[in-house]
Amino acid sequence: MIEILILYTIQKRDKTLYTIRKDIIEVFGAYTKPSIGTLHPALKRLYKMGAISLQEKFSPGGKKFSYYGITRHGLDCFKEMFFSTASDNPSLFYTQLQVRFAAMGFLGIDDRRKFIEETGKKIDLYCIDIENRLNDEFLELDYFQREIMKRTLNEMKSVIDYMKKLKVEYVG
């Protein structure tokens, strides 16, 4: 997921590692705040893939600055990563979903439509699974387990409503 955020962040101009981190926190900070130790290896992976370019510049005082920019191949990589299979773990899926929603502006209309349709199917399956668990008379859930399942079900239904709104307002 961090690679998606990096590519999204450098789509318009080249940036240094610290600027990338600052921009990710500003835009995506509600659900992720990556450390330099997380970003640096991800940048190395993206560079090895050919998804980003690296340009080194020196200040008048001799300090080296590394600027990262997205390549044409990086645009394809973004799309491939964006549409890669999301986690089967519902809590990880939900976090990945937030990142993807926030980076959806990078996609064209057809890809947005595809994402909403595919994601809607997966969320429907999660909802069915939760409802089945809540209605299973042989599953011994305590009060707290039931309540968190109900909360999760409501959150997933809220995401479905959000996607319907997106489809009408931004996808067509």
C-alpha positions as CSV (number, residue, x, y, z in Angstrom):
1,M,0.0,0.0,0.0
2,I,2.8,2.4,0.7
3,E,3.9,2.2,-2.9
4,I,0.5,3.5,-4.0
5,L,0.8,6.5,-1.7
6,I,4.3,7.3,-2.9
7,L,3.3,7.1,-6.6
8,Y,0.2,9.2,-5.9
9,T,2.2,11.8,-4.1
10,I,4.9,12.2,-6.8
11,Q,2.5,12.1,-9.7
12,K,2.7,15.9,-10.4
13,R,6.3,16.8,-9.5
14,D,9.6,15.3,-8.2
15,K,10.0,15.3,-4.4
16,T,12.5,14.4,-1.8
17,L,12.0,11.6,0.7
18,Y,11.1,14.1,3.4
19,T,8.6,16.0,1.2
20,I,7.0,12.7,0.2
21,R,6.5,11.8,3.8
22,K,5.1,15.2,4.7
23,D,2.7,15.1,1.8
24,I,1.5,11.5,2.5
25,I,0.8,12.5,6.1
26,E,-1.0,15.7,5.0
27,V,-3.2,13.8,2.5
28,F,-3.5,10.3,4.0
29,G,-2.7,11.0,7.7
30,A,-6.1,10.1,8.9
31,Y,-5.2,6.4,8.4
32,T,-1.5,6.2,7.9
33,K,1.7,8.0,9.0
34,P,4.6,6.2,7.4
35,S,8.1,6.6,8.9
36,I,11.2,7.3,6.9
37,G,12.2,3.7,7.7
38,T,9.1,2.5,5.9
39,L,9.4,4.9,2.9
40,H,13.0,4.5,2.1
41,P,12.8,0.7,1.4
42,A,9.6,1.3,-0.6
43,L,11.3,3.9,-2.7
44,K,14.2,1.5,-3.4
45,R,11.7,-1.2,-4.5
46,L,9.9,1.3,-6.8
47,Y,13.3,2.4,-8.2
48,K,14.4,-1.2,-8.9
49,M,11.0,-1.8,-10.7
50,G,11.6,1.3,-12.9
51,A,8.5,2.9,-11.5
52,I,10.3,6.0,-10.2
53,S,13.3,8.0,-11.3
54,L,16.0,9.3,-9.0
55,Q,17.8,12.6,-9.6
56,E,20.5,13.7,-7.2
57,K,21.2,17.4,-6.8
58,F,23.6,19.3,-4.7
59,S,23.0,22.6,-2.8
60,P,25.5,25.4,-3.0
61,G,26.8,24.2,0.3
62,G,27.4,20.7,-1.1
63,K,24.5,18.9,0.6
64,K,23.1,16.1,-1.6
65,F,19.3,16.0,-2.2
66,S,17.6,13.0,-3.9
67,Y,14.5,13.8,-5.9
68,Y,12.1,11.0,-6.8
69,G,9.7,11.3,-9.8
70,I,7.2,8.9,-11.4
71,T,8.1,7.3,-14.7
72,R,5.7,6.1,-17.5
73,H,6.2,2.6,-16.2
74,G,5.3,4.0,-12.7
75,L,1.9,5.1,-14.0
76,D,1.3,1.5,-15.1
77,C,2.6,0.2,-11.8
78,F,0.3,2.4,-9.9
79,K,-2.7,1.0,-11.7
80,E,-1.5,-2.6,-11.3
81,M,-1.0,-2.0,-7.6
82,F,-4.2,-0.2,-7.2
83,F,-6.1,-3.2,-8.7
84,S,-4.1,-5.9,-6.9
85,T,-6.1,-8.1,-4.7
86,A,-7.0,-6.5,-1.4
87,S,-6.5,-8.4,1.8
88,D,-9.0,-11.1,2.9
89,N,-8.6,-9.8,6.4
90,P,-11.5,-7.4,6.9
91,S,-9.6,-4.9,9.0
92,L,-6.7,-4.7,6.6
93,F,-9.1,-4.6,3.7
94,Y,-10.8,-1.6,5.2
95,T,-7.5,0.3,5.6
96,Q,-6.4,-0.6,2.1
97,L,-9.8,0.5,0.9
98,Q,-9.4,3.9,2.5
99,V,-6.1,4.4,0.8
100,R,-7.5,3.4,-2.6
101,F,-10.5,5.7,-2.2
102,A,-8.2,8.6,-1.4
103,A,-5.9,7.8,-4.4
104,M,-8.8,7.2,-6.8
105,G,-8.4,10.6,-8.4
106,F,-5.3,9.3,-10.2
107,L,-7.5,6.9,-12.2
108,G,-9.6,7.5,-15.3
109,I,-13.4,7.2,-15.3
110,D,-13.5,3.6,-16.6
111,D,-11.0,2.4,-14.0
112,R,-12.9,4.2,-11.2
113,R,-16.1,2.4,-12.3
114,K,-14.2,-0.9,-12.4
115,F,-12.8,-0.4,-8.9
116,I,-16.2,0.5,-7.5
117,E,-17.9,-2.5,-9.0
118,E,-15.2,-5.0,-7.9
119,T,-14.9,-3.5,-4.4
120,G,-18.7,-3.5,-4.0
121,K,-18.8,-7.3,-4.7
122,K,-16.1,-7.9,-2.1
123,I,-17.9,-5.8,0.5
124,D,-21.2,-7.5,-0.2
125,L,-19.5,-10.8,0.6
126,Y,-18.1,-9.4,3.9
127,C,-21.5,-8.2,4.8
128,I,-23.1,-11.6,4.1
129,D,-20.4,-13.3,6.1
130,I,-21.0,-11.0,9.1
131,E,-24.8,-11.4,8.9
132,N,-24.4,-15.2,8.8
133,R,-22.2,-15.1,11.9
134,L,-24.6,-12.9,13.7
135,N,-27.6,-15.1,12.8
136,D,-25.7,-18.4,13.5
137,E,-27.5,-19.9,16.6
138,F,-24.6,-22.3,17.2
139,L,-21.9,-19.6,17.3
140,E,-21.5,-18.5,20.9
141,L,-20.8,-14.8,20.7
142,D,-20.7,-12.7,23.8
143,Y,-22.2,-9.2,24.0
144,F,-18.9,-7.5,23.0
145,Q,-18.2,-9.8,20.0
146,R,-21.8,-9.2,18.7
147,E,-21.6,-5.5,19.1
148,I,-18.3,-5.2,17.2
149,M,-19.7,-7.4,14.4
150,K,-22.7,-5.1,14.2
151,R,-20.4,-2.1,14.1
152,T,-18.3,-3.6,11.4
153,L,-21.4,-4.5,9.4
154,N,-22.6,-0.9,9.7
155,E,-19.2,0.5,8.6
156,M,-19.3,-1.8,5.5
157,K,-22.8,-0.7,4.7
158,S,-21.7,2.9,5.1
159,V,-18.9,2.2,2.5
160,I,-21.5,0.8,0.1
161,D,-23.5,4.0,0.5
162,Y,-20.3,6.0,-0.1
163,M,-19.5,4.1,-3.2
164,K,-23.0,4.6,-4.6
165,K,-22.5,8.3,-4.1
166,L,-19.1,8.2,-5.8
167,K,-20.6,6.3,-8.7
168,V,-23.3,8.9,-9.2
169,E,-21.2,12.0,-8.7
170,Y,-17.7,11.1,-10.0
171,V,-18.0,8.1,-12.2
172,G,-21.2,8.4,-14.0
